[in-house]
Amino acid sequence: KKLSAELANGRLAMMAIIGMFFQDGLTGSAWGDWALYTDSPLRAFEGELGVQAPLGYFDPLGFSKDGDADVFYRRRCTEIKNGRVAMIACMGYIAPEFSRFPGYCSPSDGVRFVDIPNGLAALGKVPAGGLGQWIAFCAFLEVYAAKQDKRDPPGMLSGNDEGFGRVEFGRLGVFRGARSKDEASRTRGLNSELANGRLAMMAIIGMFFQDGLTGSAWGDWSNYVDSPLRAFENEL
């Protein structure tokens, strides 16, 4: 027990001292008073949406260190889009565990929704025509019906006019739905979307990883009998 505690504390200390060195080098203090690091190019974006406690503006690899607003805009649009896709993907993993659509996914192939397994295994069961429909629908949204206009804030999608007025999406993606008029409520909602999207991106990667190893998104370790880590699982 004591040896295990020593190993755990040593690992924590290694991470902690690296953080102290980093903050001390930037701010002159191991406790990292951000106000002392006045030369940081990241200050150009520290007032943006998504800058949230406890990390503040988190860019450990320095992608935004040049302060380029156009590059930041493109990356923020990409972050929001990937976050939305990840949130839908997580729900797509969870919902089939509790219920399925009735009837057939493909009547011509005799494939019912209840016959399609959950997770990555579904890719081998859904007919090629179904996969093609997914790709075509996503392409339709991307290039025509729900695209990012550079004149709009990141994440505000719109479609072509076609003589009927500008097509926009309101709260929760409702077609031509109302948007929040209260600025504080709007900011809180947009920050929540970014935070939830970031969490979902981490979650879906974890689900993919566990699904690939164990055959289940919920990762039953006992199913992964070929793991080379089992040779050491009884060690300190």
Secondary structure as GFF3:
##gff-version 3
##sequence-region A 1 236
A	DSSP	alpha_helix	2	27	.	.	.	ID=ss1
A	DSSP	three_ten_helix	34	36	.	.	.	ID=ss2
A	DSSP	three_ten_helix	41	44	.	.	.	ID=ss3
A	DSSP	alpha_helix	69	94	.	.	.	ID=ss4
A	DSSP	three_ten_helix	95	97	.	.	.	ID=ss5
A	DSSP	beta_strand	104	106	.	.	.	ID=ss6
A	DSSP	beta_strand	111	112	.	.	.	ID=ss7
A	DSSP	three_ten_helix	113	115	.	.	.	ID=ss8
A	DSSP	three_ten_helix	119	124	.	.	.	ID=ss9
A	DSSP	alpha_helix	128	140	.	.	.	ID=ss10
A	DSSP	pi_helix	141	145	.	.	.	ID=ss11
A	DSSP	beta_strand	147	148	.	.	.	ID=ss12
A	DSSP	beta_strand	157	159	.	.	.	ID=ss13
A	DSSP	beta_strand	167	168	.	.	.	ID=ss14
A	DSSP	three_ten_helix	171	173	.	.	.	ID=ss15
A	DSSP	alpha_helix	183	214	.	.	.	ID=ss16
A	DSSP	three_ten_helix	221	223	.	.	.	ID=ss17
A	DSSP	three_ten_helix	228	232	.	.	.	ID=ss18
###
